[in-house]
Amino acid sequence: MPETRSPRRVVRGAQPGTRSPRRVAGLRAPQPAPSHTEPQNTIDMEASKVIPILRIFDETKAREFYIGWLGFQVDWEHRFSDDAPLYMQVSRDGLVLHLSEHHGDSTPGGKIFIECTGVRDFHKELSEKQYKYNHPGLEQEPWNAISVTVIDPFLNRLAFNERL
């Protein structure tokens, strides 16, 4: 009859091929102290730009809001076929956004905090266009800044912030 062995007990912190520490009077063997050093970067990476992806559901409403009211321009558009969801890039004054009808690209209802200059003039421009669905105010912020926050038709919020 072959010899049967009981399954080995795996102990956290034990080195492979070594015996498990024995318990003595209910005490555990000492564990090494956790390392509290900062992680070391092993690659040399530099981020050049962050481009948020905002979820949209209706191309016509997205164009009305971003191009017609906010004054962005369409840089490019992509669809896998004529009946596929739209993915496009829009930009204005150095701000680049990706707008996507693809369900897995992002979640509606996000907020983007945009540091910029010219917020008073931007607010005036938006107010003069009299967009039917959005009338943002010019807010004095407690962090010594002014801001204008707009909400797109898909509940994404864009907060344009200027430090004073």
Residue pairs with C-beta under 8 A, 6 or more apart in sequence:
8 20
9 20
11 20
11 21
12 31
13 31
13 32
14 20
14 21
21 28
21 29
22 29
23 29
49 96
51 89
51 96
51 97
51 98
52 97
52 98
52 106
52 110
52 112
53 97
53 98
53 99
53 100
53 105
53 106
54 97
54 98
54 99
54 100
54 106
54 110
54 112
54 152
54 154
54 156
55 100
55 101
55 103
55 105
55 106
55 107
55 108
55 110
55 154
55 156
56 62
56 86
56 99
56 100
56 101
56 152
56 153
56 154
57 101
57 108
57 153
57 154
58 153
58 154
59 86
59 101
61 153
61 154
62 99
62 152
62 153
62 154
63 74
64 153
65 131
65 134
65 152
65 153
66 72
66 90
66 97
66 99
66 152
67 73
67 74
67 90
69 126
69 129
69 131
69 134
70 92
70 126
70 150
70 158
71 92
71 125
72 90
72 91
72 92
72 95
72 97
73 90
73 91
73 92
74 88
74 89
74 90
75 88
75 89
75 90
75 91
75 96
76 88
76 89
77 86
77 87
77 88
77 89
78 86
78 87
78 88
79 85
79 86
79 87
85 100
85 101
85 102
85 103
86 99
86 100
86 101
87 98
87 99
87 100
87 101
87 102
87 105
88 98
88 99
88 100
89 96
89 97
89 98
89 99
90 96
90 97
90 99
91 97
93 116
93 118
95 114
95 116
97 112
98 105
100 106
108 154
108 155
108 156
109 155
109 156
110 156
110 157
111 156
111 157
111 158
111 159
112 156
112 157
112 158
112 159
113 159
113 161
114 158
114 159
114 160
114 161
115 161
115 162
115 163
116 122
116 160
116 161
116 162
117 162
118 162
119 138
119 146
119 147
119 148
119 160
119 161
119 162
120 138
120 146
120 162
122 148
122 160
123 136
123 137
123 138
123 148
126 134
126 136
126 148
126 150
127 135
133 153
134 150
134 151
136 148
136 149
136 150
137 148
138 146
138 147
138 148
139 146
139 147
139 148
139 149
140 146
141 147
141 161
143 163
144 163
144 164
145 161
145 162
145 163
145 164
146 161
146 162
146 164
147 159
147 160
147 161
147 162
148 159
148 160
149 157
149 158
149 159
149 160
150 157
150 158
150 160
151 157
152 158
